[in-house]
Amino acid sequence: MKRTATVLILGLPLGLGGCGYGASKMAHQAQISMIGMSEADLQACAGPADKTIALNDKAHILNYVYKPSATGGFTLDLPLSLGGVSLGGSGTYCSMNVRIVDHKVTELHYTGDDDKSIGNDGVCTAMVRGCMRQPEPTMGPLDDKASGFHSPSVPPQTTQAETITDSKK
């Protein structure tokens, strides 16, 4: 009995890492340490954005999209369109929205079907991995207190970050 309990206790961190907790934690660490990063450094480590949305003269949103080709897991479809069963695996895509004000990152959000088997937003790690593995000079310190289960709170924004220019004018 003791041996089984020891194996379970020692194996739990390895199991959590394999199911996405580590990836989810890194994605949430990025939401903290990338605040204040220059837009040039962001694009150097994360690449060019898929889309840019202007908010006003001082602020814009950079949108990155990641759609992995394989998500793992196992799916069994029943014949005659009677349904199916999916086991394991992870989300199918992530969209990362980065708010830039005066050429600096002020917040970073993930959306989409982006959860792994354990942890939230783990699929999104692929978009920030380059920045997290080789931090740029304008990044903040790595926060080891970040959780793999929930995003950190959003930092307060300036009025420049919130004002949207009316595009109909």
N, CA, C and O of each residue as an XYZ file, in Angstrom:
676
protein
N       0.827     -1.205      0.000
C       0.000      0.000      0.000
C       0.862      1.256      0.000
O       0.578      2.213     -0.720
N       1.933      1.247      0.824
C       2.805      2.419      0.874
C       3.456      2.676     -0.482
O       3.583      3.822     -0.914
N       3.862      1.605     -1.140
C       4.527      1.756     -2.432
C       3.570      2.354     -3.471
O       3.974      3.209     -4.259
N       2.334      1.921     -3.480
C       1.349      2.457     -4.414
C       1.113      3.940     -4.152
O       1.046      4.731     -5.093
N       0.987      4.324     -2.888
C       0.772      5.729     -2.534
C       1.975      6.575     -2.946
O       1.812      7.688     -3.446
N       3.172      6.053     -2.737
C       4.389      6.777     -3.114
C       4.451      6.979     -4.622
O       4.783      8.068     -5.092
N       4.134      5.940     -5.377
C       4.144      6.041     -6.842
C       3.122      7.080     -7.303
O       3.399      7.872     -8.204
N       1.939      7.073     -6.683
C       0.910      8.047     -7.056
C       1.340      9.471     -6.726
O       1.137     10.384     -7.527
N       1.931      9.664     -5.552
C       2.353     11.006     -5.139
C       3.481     11.513     -6.020
O       3.470     12.671     -6.438
N       4.451     10.661     -6.306
C       5.572     11.077     -7.146
C       5.171     11.185     -8.614
O       5.727     12.007     -9.342
N       4.235     10.385     -9.052
C       3.810     10.389    -10.444
C       2.838     11.491    -10.790
O       2.695     11.839    -11.962
N       2.158     12.056     -9.789
C       1.161     13.101    -10.035
C       1.756     14.316    -10.752
O       1.176     14.755    -11.745
N       2.895     14.890    -10.299
C       3.446     16.035    -11.038
C       3.804     15.691    -12.480
O       3.603     16.509    -13.378
N       4.323     14.507    -12.705
C       4.645     14.105    -14.070
C       3.383     13.979    -14.906
O       3.353     14.387    -16.066
N       2.350     13.415    -14.314
C       1.075     13.259    -15.021
C       0.447     14.598    -15.346
O      -0.084     14.789    -16.440
N       0.504     15.537    -14.394
C      -0.058     16.860    -14.636
C       0.703     17.584    -15.739
O       0.104     18.272    -16.565
N       2.007     17.429    -15.750
C       2.819     18.066    -16.790
C       2.475     17.513    -18.157
O       2.403     18.262    -19.130
N       2.264     16.220    -18.240
C       1.949     15.594    -19.516
C       0.563     15.944    -20.022
O       0.314     15.874    -21.226
N      -0.339     16.317    -19.137
C      -1.709     16.618    -19.538
C      -1.948     18.084    -19.825
O      -3.061     18.459    -20.192
N      -0.946     18.920    -19.672
C      -1.112     20.310    -20.044
C      -0.947     21.336    -18.952
O      -0.974     22.532    -19.242
N      -0.776     20.925    -17.704
C      -0.663     21.915    -16.625
C       0.538     22.835    -16.855
O       0.423     24.051    -16.705
N       1.686     22.264    -17.216
C       2.885     23.077    -17.443
C       2.688     24.081    -18.569
O       3.104     25.234    -18.458
N       2.055     23.645    -19.648
C       1.784     24.547    -20.773
C       0.821     25.652    -20.347
O       1.008     26.814    -20.710
N      -0.203     25.296    -19.584
C      -1.175     26.287    -19.115
C      -0.515     27.305    -18.196
O      -0.796     28.500    -18.284
N       0.362     26.834    -17.316
C       1.054     27.741    -16.400
C       1.934     28.705    -17.187
O       1.976     29.895    -16.875
N       2.642     28.206    -18.211
C       3.489     29.086    -19.011
C       2.656     30.143    -19.738
O       3.063     31.302    -19.818
N       1.509     29.757    -20.261
C       0.634     30.719    -20.940
C       0.204     31.821    -19.978
O       0.141     32.990    -20.360
N      -0.093     31.456    -18.730
C      -0.521     32.447    -17.746
C       0.657     33.271    -17.228
O       0.483     34.446    -16.902
N       1.837     32.688    -17.145
C       3.028     33.462    -16.783
C       3.284     34.538    -17.834
O       3.676     35.655    -17.498
N       3.064     34.205    -19.095
C       3.270     35.172    -20.179
C       2.325     36.363    -20.024
O       2.696     37.495    -20.334
N       1.102     36.109    -19.544
C       0.142     37.192    -19.370
C       0.617     38.196    -18.318
O       0.128     39.325    -18.273
N       1.549     37.796    -17.488
C       2.111     38.684    -16.470
C       3.433     39.287    -16.955
O       3.606     40.506    -16.941
N       4.353     38.437    -17.378
C       5.701     38.916    -17.685
C       5.792     39.687    -19.000
O       6.766     40.411    -19.206
N       4.828     39.558    -19.881
C       4.890     40.288    -21.148
C       4.293     41.694    -21.052
O       4.395     42.469    -22.003
N       3.669     42.035    -19.917
C       3.147     43.388    -19.712
C       4.333     44.352    -19.651
O       5.292     44.112    -18.919
N       4.268     45.428    -20.410
C       5.343     46.407    -20.457
C       6.348     46.151    -21.569
O       7.194     47.000    -21.850
N       6.262     45.000    -22.197
C       7.171     44.637    -23.278
C       6.954     45.562    -24.473
O       5.826     45.974    -24.745
N       8.030     45.887    -25.182
C       7.878     46.740    -26.357
C       7.230     45.944    -27.490
O       7.377     44.725    -27.572
N       6.521     46.643    -28.346
C       5.870     45.995    -29.485
C       6.912     45.348    -30.403
O       6.669     44.279    -30.964
N       8.057     45.989    -30.554
C       9.119     45.433    -31.393
C       9.642     44.111    -30.810
O       9.870     43.155    -31.550
N       9.829     44.061    -29.491
C      10.290     42.821    -28.861
C       9.224     41.731    -28.953
O       9.553     40.562    -29.152
N       7.951     42.103    -28.809
C       6.867     41.131    -28.943
C       6.913     40.482    -30.323
O       6.837     39.259    -30.442
N       7.036     41.296    -31.355
C       7.040     40.740    -32.697
C       8.331     39.989    -33.003
O       8.348     39.115    -33.869
N       9.418     40.324    -32.296
C      10.665     39.588    -32.484
C      10.552     38.165    -31.942
O      11.095     37.234    -32.538
N       9.855     37.983    -30.818
C       9.776     36.641    -30.219
C       8.496     35.884    -30.574
O       8.515     34.654    -30.612
N       7.390     36.577    -30.833
C       6.126     35.907    -31.151
C       5.817     35.925    -32.642
O       4.933     35.202    -33.103
N       6.540     36.745    -33.394
C       6.298     36.843    -34.822
C       5.298     37.932    -35.148
O       4.728     38.546    -34.247
N       5.083     38.174    -36.423
C       4.111     39.195    -36.813
C       2.687     38.720    -36.520
O       2.387     37.529    -36.605
N       1.835     39.652    -36.180
C       0.437     39.324    -35.880
C      -0.312     38.956    -37.152
O       0.049     39.382    -38.249
N      -1.362     38.156    -36.987
C      -2.218     37.793    -38.111
C      -3.121     38.954    -38.516
O      -3.485     39.087    -39.685
N      -3.481     39.799    -37.537
C      -4.384     40.916    -37.816
C      -4.094     42.025    -36.805
O      -3.737     41.752    -35.659
N      -4.250     43.268    -37.235
C      -4.103     44.434    -36.362
C      -5.399     45.227    -36.402
O      -5.940     45.496    -37.474
N      -5.893     45.601    -35.223
C      -7.126     46.371    -35.126
C      -6.804     47.684    -34.419
O      -6.421     47.669    -33.249
N      -6.948     48.811    -35.100
C      -6.675     50.121    -34.513
C      -7.818     50.507    -33.582
O      -8.988     50.412    -33.952
N      -7.474     50.941    -32.377
C      -8.473     51.442    -31.438
C      -8.539     52.963    -31.502
O      -9.620     53.552    -31.501
N      -7.369     53.589    -31.558
C      -7.253     55.038    -31.674
C      -5.826     55.352    -32.103
O      -5.096     54.453    -32.521
N      -5.418     56.616    -32.005
C      -4.069     56.996    -32.442
C      -2.973     56.386    -31.575
O      -1.840     56.249    -32.035
N      -3.276     56.023    -30.348
C      -2.267     55.532    -29.404
C      -2.340     54.030    -29.149
O      -1.368     53.440    -28.678
N      -3.471     53.402    -29.451
C      -3.672     52.006    -29.057
C      -4.188     51.150    -30.213
O      -4.928     51.619    -31.078
N      -3.776     49.883    -30.199
C      -4.293     48.910    -31.156
C      -4.202     47.512    -30.561
O      -3.519     47.293    -29.561
N      -4.890     46.580    -31.180
C      -4.893     45.184    -30.765
C      -4.164     44.373    -31.830
O      -4.450     44.503    -33.020
N      -3.215     43.531    -31.397
C      -2.575     42.573    -32.288
C      -3.240     41.235    -32.037
O      -3.311     40.783    -30.894
N      -3.722     40.601    -33.079
C      -4.401     39.310    -32.959
C      -3.540     38.227    -33.606
O      -3.149     38.331    -34.769
N      -3.258     37.185    -32.821
C      -2.502     36.023    -33.287
C      -3.436     34.821    -33.240
O      -4.217     34.686    -32.298
N      -3.371     33.947    -34.239
C      -4.217     32.751    -34.273
C      -3.331     31.526    -34.426
O      -2.426     31.504    -35.260
N      -3.597     30.512    -33.620
C      -2.849     29.257    -33.679
C      -3.849     28.111    -33.805
O      -4.745     27.958    -32.974
N      -3.686     27.317    -34.845
C      -4.540     26.143    -35.069
C      -3.628     24.937    -35.258
O      -3.155     24.687    -36.367
N      -3.375     24.185    -34.180
C      -2.496     23.025    -34.315
C      -3.099     21.980    -35.240
O      -4.318     21.817    -35.300
N      -2.239     21.278    -35.957
C      -2.728     20.277    -36.908
C      -3.238     19.022    -36.216
O      -4.128     18.351    -36.739
N      -2.693     18.694    -35.053
C      -3.143     17.512    -34.310
C      -3.332     17.901    -32.855
O      -2.517     18.630    -32.290
N      -4.402     17.417    -32.254
C      -4.682     17.775    -30.868
C      -4.558     16.600    -29.920
O      -4.838     16.756    -28.731
N      -4.158     15.449    -30.384
C      -3.981     14.289    -29.508
C      -5.307     13.681    -29.107
O      -6.361     14.072    -29.608
N      -5.249     12.741    -28.218
C      -6.460     12.101    -27.746
C      -6.945     11.023    -28.703
O      -6.247     10.631    -29.638
N      -8.146     10.562    -28.445
C      -8.719      9.460    -29.193
C     -10.190      9.745    -29.427
O     -10.911     10.090    -28.491
N     -10.642      9.606    -30.662
C     -12.048      9.809    -31.000
C     -12.568      8.573    -31.720
O     -11.933      8.067    -32.646
N     -13.728      8.094    -31.286
C     -14.365      6.949    -31.917
C     -15.742      7.395    -32.388
O     -16.601      7.736    -31.573
N     -15.955      7.395    -33.703
C     -17.252      7.756    -34.270
C     -18.049      6.483    -34.511
O     -17.546      5.513    -35.079
N     -19.301      6.509    -34.069
C     -20.172      5.354    -34.249
C     -20.775      5.379    -35.652
O     -20.985      6.457    -36.210
N     -21.054      4.221    -36.226
C     -21.638      4.179    -37.575
C     -23.044      4.767    -37.612
O     -23.709      4.888    -36.583
N     -23.480      5.125    -38.798
C     -24.820      5.648    -39.053
C     -25.098      6.961    -38.322
O     -26.241      7.261    -37.976
N     -24.045      7.734    -38.094
C     -24.167      9.044    -37.431
C     -24.858      8.950    -36.076
O     -25.665      9.812    -35.726
N     -24.544      7.909    -35.320
C     -25.136      7.726    -33.996
C     -24.351      8.438    -32.897
O     -24.670      8.288    -31.718
N     -23.357      9.191    -33.257
C     -22.567      9.922    -32.268
C     -21.164      9.380    -32.187
O     -20.677      8.732    -33.114
N     -20.515      9.652    -31.067
C     -19.144      9.194    -30.885
C     -18.663      9.474    -29.487
O     -19.383     10.026    -28.655
N     -17.428      9.084    -29.245
C     -16.802      9.247    -27.939
C     -15.410      9.835    -28.154
O     -14.675      9.378    -29.029
N     -15.043     10.845    -27.364
C     -13.700     11.424    -27.401
C     -13.072     11.282    -26.031
O     -13.716     11.546    -25.016
N     -11.817     10.865    -25.999
C     -11.080     10.723    -24.756
C      -9.775     11.503    -24.851
O      -9.074     11.431    -25.860
N      -9.450     12.251    -23.792
C      -8.178     12.973    -23.761
C      -8.136     14.066    -24.795
O      -9.165     14.616    -25.188
N      -6.935     14.373    -25.231
C      -6.759     15.407    -26.237
C      -6.799     16.789    -25.626
O      -6.788     16.943    -24.404
N      -6.845     17.785    -26.476
C      -6.858     19.153    -26.016
C      -7.651     20.000    -26.993
O      -8.232     19.498    -27.956
N      -7.659     21.296    -26.723
C      -8.402     22.213    -27.570
C      -7.887     22.229    -28.994
O      -6.827     21.681    -29.295
N      -8.648     22.861    -29.855
C      -8.327     22.833    -31.277
C      -7.740     24.132    -31.813
O      -7.169     24.126    -32.904
N      -7.856     25.250    -31.091
C      -7.276     26.494    -31.569
C      -7.195     27.525    -30.444
O      -7.859     27.404    -29.414
N      -6.367     28.535    -30.669
C      -6.252     29.641    -29.721
C      -6.122     30.935    -30.496
O      -5.436     31.000    -31.516
N      -6.778     31.944    -30.010
C      -6.616     33.294    -30.525
C      -6.056     34.137    -29.378
O      -6.623     34.166    -28.286
N      -4.949     34.815    -29.633
C      -4.318     35.650    -28.614
C      -4.480     37.110    -29.030
O      -4.087     37.501    -30.129
N      -5.057     37.903    -28.145
C      -5.242     39.330    -28.391
C      -4.323     40.106    -27.455
O      -4.390     39.955    -26.235
N      -3.468     40.934    -28.038
C      -2.509     41.716    -27.271
C      -2.819     43.194    -27.476
O      -2.779     43.698    -28.598
N      -3.132     43.886    -26.373
C      -3.394     45.324    -26.467
C      -2.064     46.063    -26.379
O      -1.265     45.835    -25.471
N      -1.848     46.948    -27.338
C      -0.627     47.752    -27.411
C      -1.022     49.218    -27.234
O      -1.878     49.727    -27.958
N      -0.400     49.889    -26.274
C      -0.617     51.322    -26.070
C       0.759     51.985    -26.055
O       1.637     51.585    -25.290
N       0.943     52.990    -26.894
C       2.232     53.682    -27.017
C       3.370     52.688    -27.233
O       4.439     52.819    -26.637
N       3.136     51.704    -28.083
C       4.136     50.704    -28.496
C       4.580     49.777    -27.370
O       5.667     49.204    -27.430
N       3.728     49.626    -26.325
C       4.020     48.714    -25.219
C       2.821     47.798    -24.976
O       1.676     48.224    -25.123
N       3.079     46.540    -24.603
C       2.021     45.585    -24.269
C       1.393     46.004    -22.943
O       2.095     46.173    -21.945
N       0.061     46.173    -22.932
C      -0.626     46.523    -21.684
C      -1.525     45.400    -21.176
O      -1.874     45.376    -19.996
N      -1.902     44.473    -22.051
C      -2.635     43.290    -21.609
C      -2.636     42.236    -22.705
O      -2.441     42.532    -23.884
N      -2.863     40.997    -22.280
C      -2.812     39.854    -23.190
C      -3.933     38.887    -22.797
O      -4.032     38.475    -21.641
N      -4.776     38.530    -23.776
C      -5.913     37.637    -23.514
C      -5.904     36.470    -24.500
O      -5.450     36.608    -25.636
N      -6.407     35.326    -24.054
C      -6.553     34.152    -24.907
C      -8.035     33.833    -25.048
O      -8.793     33.951    -24.086
N      -8.447     33.431    -26.243
C      -9.815     32.973    -26.468
C      -9.777     31.751    -27.372
O      -8.765     31.462    -28.009
N     -10.875     31.054    -27.415
C     -10.991     29.898    -28.302
C     -11.077     28.599    -27.536
O     -11.139     28.589    -26.306
N     -11.078     27.517    -28.263
C     -11.096     26.166    -27.697
C      -9.641     25.833    -27.367
O      -8.978     25.100    -28.102
N      -9.154     26.382    -26.249
C      -7.721     26.397    -25.990
C      -7.268     25.684    -24.721
O      -6.134     25.876    -24.282
N      -8.124     24.873    -24.132
C      -7.753     24.171    -22.902
C      -7.152     22.807    -23.208
O      -7.523     22.144    -24.178
N      -6.219     22.409    -22.359
C      -5.640     21.064    -22.453
C      -6.422     20.168    -21.486
O      -7.347     20.632    -20.820
N      -6.050     18.888    -21.410
C      -6.760     17.958    -20.525
C      -6.769     18.461    -19.089
O      -7.775     18.335    -18.391
N      -5.646     19.031    -18.642
C      -5.576     19.643    -17.310
C      -5.015     21.040    -17.493
O      -3.929     21.202    -18.050
N      -5.735     22.046    -17.036
C      -5.290     23.431    -17.139
C      -6.024     24.190    -18.225
O      -6.577     23.600    -19.153
N      -6.021     25.505    -18.096
C      -6.685     26.395    -19.047
C      -5.673     27.078    -19.951
O      -4.573     27.405    -19.508
N      -6.019     27.294    -21.186
C      -5.248     28.074    -22.159
C      -3.936     27.418    -22.579
O      -3.076     28.095    -23.143
N      -3.757     26.148    -22.328
C      -2.498     25.470    -22.651
C      -2.166     25.432    -24.124
O      -0.988     25.438    -24.484
N      -3.170     25.394    -24.994
C      -2.923     25.380    -26.435
C      -2.241     26.690    -26.858
O      -1.500     26.713    -27.841
N      -2.487     27.764    -26.128
C      -1.950     29.083    -26.477
C      -0.452     29.209    -26.225
O       0.180     30.142    -26.721
N       0.113     28.300    -25.475
C       1.528     28.381    -25.144
C       2.406     28.444    -26.385
O       3.458     29.084    -26.361
N       1.999     27.798    -27.458
C       2.809     27.804    -28.677
C       3.064     29.225    -29.182
O       4.093     29.471    -29.811
N       2.160     30.157    -28.924
C       2.326     31.523    -29.419
C       3.273     32.358    -28.562
O       3.840     33.337    -29.047
N       3.451     31.986    -27.296
C       4.314     32.768    -26.403
C       5.585     32.017    -26.015
O       6.449     32.567    -25.332
N       5.699     30.773    -26.448
C       6.840     29.942    -26.039
C       8.183     30.589    -26.367
O       9.093     30.561    -25.539
N       8.324     31.165    -27.552
C       9.581     31.818    -27.931
C       9.940     32.950    -26.989
O      11.104     33.119    -26.628
N       8.945     33.724    -26.591
C       9.182     34.837    -25.661
C       9.538     34.331    -24.266
O      10.380     34.920    -23.589
N       8.909     33.257    -23.839
C       9.129     32.746    -22.485
C      10.445     31.975    -22.368
O      11.084     32.002    -21.316
N      10.847     31.304    -23.412
C      12.097     30.529    -23.351
C      13.328     31.410    -23.525
O      14.388     31.118    -22.971
N      13.193     32.468    -24.279
C      14.300     33.397    -24.489
C      13.741     34.805    -24.291
O      13.440     35.498    -25.262
N      13.600     35.228    -23.026
C      12.958     36.509    -22.731
C      13.658     37.698    -23.395
O      14.885     37.770    -23.471
N      12.839     38.608    -23.862
C      13.325     39.848    -24.445
C      13.641     40.837    -23.324
O      13.098     40.725    -22.225
N      14.527     41.812    -23.602
C      14.947     42.750    -22.548
C      13.820     43.565    -21.925
O      13.922     43.963    -20.765
N      12.749     43.822    -22.672
C      11.677     44.666    -22.133
C      10.607     43.872    -21.384
O       9.626     44.454    -20.920
N      10.779     42.555    -21.256
C       9.811     41.735    -20.517
C      10.015     41.904    -19.021
O      11.105     42.240    -18.557
N       8.942     41.664    -18.276
C       9.025     41.682    -16.826
C       9.554     40.347    -16.318
O       9.791     39.429    -17.104
N       9.737     40.238    -15.009
C      10.240     38.983    -14.435
C       9.208     37.860    -14.538
O       8.005     38.115    -14.600
N       9.681     36.635    -14.556
C       8.821     35.459    -14.600
C       8.121     35.300    -13.258
O       8.772     35.353    -12.214
N       6.817     35.107    -13.267
C       6.037     34.964    -12.039
C       5.775     33.483    -11.789
O       4.955     32.872    -12.474
N       6.469     32.907    -10.811
C       6.294     31.489    -10.492
C       4.977     31.205     -9.778
O       4.614     30.042     -9.603
N       4.259     32.242     -9.365
C       2.992     32.049     -8.659
C       1.809     31.916     -9.619
O       0.681     31.691     -9.179
N       2.053     32.053    -10.920
C       0.974     31.926    -11.897
C       0.396     30.509    -11.821
O       1.110     29.549    -11.532
N      -0.882     30.402    -12.081
C      -1.576     29.121    -12.023
C      -1.846     28.584    -13.421
O      -1.983     29.350    -14.375
N      -1.919     27.283    -13.534
C      -2.305     26.674    -14.797
C      -3.812     26.576    -14.944
O      -4.313     26.199    -16.002
N      -4.542     26.918    -13.875
C      -5.991     26.744    -13.891
C      -6.777     28.025    -14.130
O      -7.962     27.953    -14.454
N      -6.163     29.193    -13.982
C      -6.896     30.428    -14.259
C      -5.926     31.529    -14.663
O      -4.770     31.551    -14.241
N      -6.424     32.443    -15.490
C      -5.629     33.574    -15.946
C      -5.418     34.559    -14.806
O      -6.244     34.642    -13.897
N      -4.317     35.306    -14.846
C      -4.114     36.346    -13.826
C      -5.079     37.495    -14.066
O      -5.688     37.593    -15.132
N      -5.215     38.366    -13.070
C      -6.108     39.516    -13.227
C      -5.525     40.478    -14.257
O      -4.313     40.532    -14.467
N      -6.405     41.224    -14.884
C      -6.020     42.181    -15.920
C      -5.536     43.456    -15.240
O      -6.214     43.976    -14.354
N      -4.365     43.970    -15.644
C      -3.889     45.221    -15.044
C      -4.784     46.396    -15.445
O      -5.403     46.366    -16.508
N      -4.854     47.430    -14.601
C      -5.665     48.595    -14.957
C      -5.161     49.230    -16.247
O      -3.957     49.259    -16.502
N      -6.078     49.736    -17.052
C      -5.734     50.346    -18.340
C      -5.909     51.861    -18.269
O      -6.736     52.366    -17.509
N      -5.126     52.574    -19.065
C      -5.262     54.026    -19.149
C      -6.460     54.360    -20.031
O      -6.995     53.488    -20.716
N      -6.873     55.607    -20.013
C      -7.985     56.011    -20.881
C      -7.587     55.893    -22.344
O      -8.449     55.674    -23.195
N      -6.298     56.032    -22.658
C      -5.833     55.868    -24.041
C      -6.069     54.444    -24.519
O      -6.325     54.224    -25.703
N      -5.986     53.480    -23.619
C      -6.149     52.081    -23.991
C      -7.615     51.726    -24.193
O      -7.929     50.747    -24.870
N      -8.508     52.510    -23.615
C      -9.925     52.163    -23.661
C     -10.710     52.948    -24.701
O     -11.797     52.515    -25.085
N     -10.217     54.063    -25.164
C     -10.944     54.902    -26.103
C     -10.868     54.293    -27.502
O      -9.782     54.051    -28.029
N     -12.008     54.055    -28.079
C     -12.073     53.523    -29.438
C     -12.513     54.646    -30.369
O     -13.550     55.274    -30.156
N     -11.726     54.888    -31.385
C     -12.059     55.909    -32.371
C     -13.219     55.419    -33.222
O     -13.215     54.280    -33.689
N     -14.184     56.255    -33.419
C     -15.341     55.900    -34.257
C     -14.881     55.812    -35.696
O     -14.476     56.819    -36.277
N     -14.935     54.627    -36.282
C     -14.446     54.415    -37.644
C     -15.396     54.979    -38.706
O     -15.038     54.989    -39.884
N     -16.591     55.448    -38.335
C     -17.558     55.971    -39.309
C     -17.336     57.451    -39.605
O     -17.940     57.999    -40.527
N     -16.472     58.098    -38.827
C     -16.228     59.540    -39.030
C     -15.371     59.785    -40.226
O     -15.068     60.935    -40.543
